[in-house]
Amino acid sequence: MKSIMLVLSLIIFSNSLPKKGYDIGEVVSDFKLKNVDGKMISLSDYPNAKGFIIIFDCNTCPVSKAYNARIIELNKKFAPQNFPVILINPNSAEIVEEESYAEMQKQAKEHSYDFPYLYDESQEVVKRFNPTNTPHVFVLNKKNAVLKVAYIGAIDNNSRDGARASNHYVEEAVNDLLNDREVATPKTKAIGCSVKIKNS
């Protein structure tokens, strides 16, 4: 009897634990965050989007810096196909001062970002997705006005040199979706600096 009660209590406890972010195939709810131009941005602001390339990225991580040009190229390639890049800074400026909104504005201007770079001061959206590294990508596919996670992970398989990457995971995932195919590789390991979450 005690063993049965123990099992039941463990099940109840595990069900009460906070969820560890979106997973493949799960529905993503919309959000509204402040862009570096001061405007509030939601996914619903893109009615013609077929999906989104959501990238959790930051100002300071060396790995993020190595991917800057590749992120810009992803948007240039896929935004015209209604699969835009949305960048979100997951880090708390209370932990790393250089991740502040003002520094994000400088970053976007310096690199001429032509896509949103969003500030999540409360980190509520960050916790909903639960990225572990910067950069960390969530490719969302839209069908019948519903957004579902189709890919989670790295941009490609060479964090140091894009020219030497042999697997371009995000490109391949988006191309699969644009051609109405299942994503061949739905999950990879994100490589980069750890996300800095402030104490709640």
N, C-alpha and C positions, 0 to 999 in steps of 0.2 A: 504494500500500500504506500509506504514511504517513497519507494522508487518511482511509482506512478505519479505521486504528488510532485516529486522533484522534476520529473520530465515535463509535467504540465507547467510548473513554475518557470522552467527554462524557456519553454515555448512562449509563454506570456511575456517574459522579460525580453526575448529576442524580437518579438513583434513590437515592443514598445521602444526599441532602440531607434535613434534617428536614422533616416534613410541615407545611404551613402551616394547621393547624386543620381542623375539620370543614367539609364542603361540603354542598350540597343533596343529599338522598337518601342520605347516609351514615349508617351505624348508629352510635349513640352508646352507649358503655359507661357503666355506672353508676359512681357515685362516692360517697364518704362524707366530709362536711365538717362542721365545728363551727358550730352556729347560735349566735346571740347569747344564747340562753337556756342555753347550755352543752351542749345535746343534740347528738348526732351525727345528721346527716340524710342519707338516701340517697333516690334516686328510687324505689327499691323499697319505700319506706315508704308509697307512694301506690298500693296495688294496684288501686284503682278509676279511676285517672287515665287519661284518653283521650290525654293529652299534657301538655306543660309549656311555660310561657313562662319560659325561662331568660334573666335579664337581668343582664349584668355592669355593676355600678353602684358608686358610691363615695360618700364623705362630703363631698368637697371641691370637685368640679367644678361650676362654675356651671350647666352644661348639665344635669347630673344633678339639681341642686337644682330646676331649672325643670320637670323631669319627675316629681318626687316624687309630686305629687297624681295625675298621670295613671297612674303605676305602681300606686298604691293602688286606683284605679278599675278598672284592668285585672283585678286580683285579685278585686275585689268582683263584677265582671261574669262572669268566667270560672271562678273556683274552684268555684262552685255547679254548673257544667257539667262538672266534673272536668278542668279545664284550668288548674291553679293557677300562680301566679307563684312562681318561686324566684329570689331575688336572691343574687348572688355578688360579693364585692368582689375585683376582679382586681389591685388595687394592692399593692405592697410597703410595709409600714410602715417598712422600713429606708430607703426613699427619701423617703416622705412620712409624717411622724410622725402626722399627723391621720387616717391610714388604719388605725390600730391597732385591735385587737379591742375595746379599751375604748371607743374613739371610735365604733366600729360599734354597740356596745350603746347608747351615748347617742343616736346617730342613730335607731336603731329605736324607742327609747322616745319620743323627741321627736316622731316622726311617727306613732306608734301603728301600726307595721307589724304586720299580721295574717298575715304570710307569713314564711318563713325568710329570713334575711339571713346568708349563710354566709361563713366565714373560710377562705381557702385560703392558709395560711401558706407552704407549700412552692411554691405557684403551679403545681403539676402539672396540676390540672384546667384552670386558666387557659390553660396552654400547649397542652393538648389541644384546647380550643375556639379559641384564638387570637383573642380579641376585640381590636380595635384602639383602640376608644374607649369612653368611658363617657358615656351608656349604650349598650350594644350587645346586641341581642336575638337569641336563637336559639330559634325555636319548634320543639318536638319533637312528632312525631305517633307515637302508639303503635298498632301493629297486630300482632296475634298475639304480644303480649308483647315486641315489638321496637320500640325507639325509633329513629326516623329524623329527620334534620333536614329541616324543611319550609319554613322561612323564616329568613333571616339579614338583619339590618340595623337600621334606625331604627324607633322606635315610631310616628312619624308624620312629616309633612313640614313641621312648624313647631316648631323647637326652643325658640323663645321664648314662644310663645303657643298653647296647645292649642286654645283656642276658635277660632283662625284657621286651624287645620290643615284642609286639604281632602282629604288622604289619610291614613287611619288604618290604616297597614300591618299592624300586629300584630292589631288587631281584625278586619280583613278576612281575614287569613291564618287565624286561628283559626276564624272563621265558615265559611270555605271548608272547613276540615277537619271541623268538626262536621256539615257538610252533605254529607260524602263527595265533595267536589270537589277538584280539583287547585288548589293555591294560585296565584291569578292573577298575583301579583307575588312571586316567591320570594326576590328579592334587592334590597336598596336600600343606599344608603351611610349608614353610621352617622355621626352628627354628635356631636362632643363632645371631651373632653380625652383625650389619649393615655394608654394603659395603662402603668403604671410597673412594669416587670419588673426584679427584682434580678439581679445578676450571679451565675451559677451556679458 
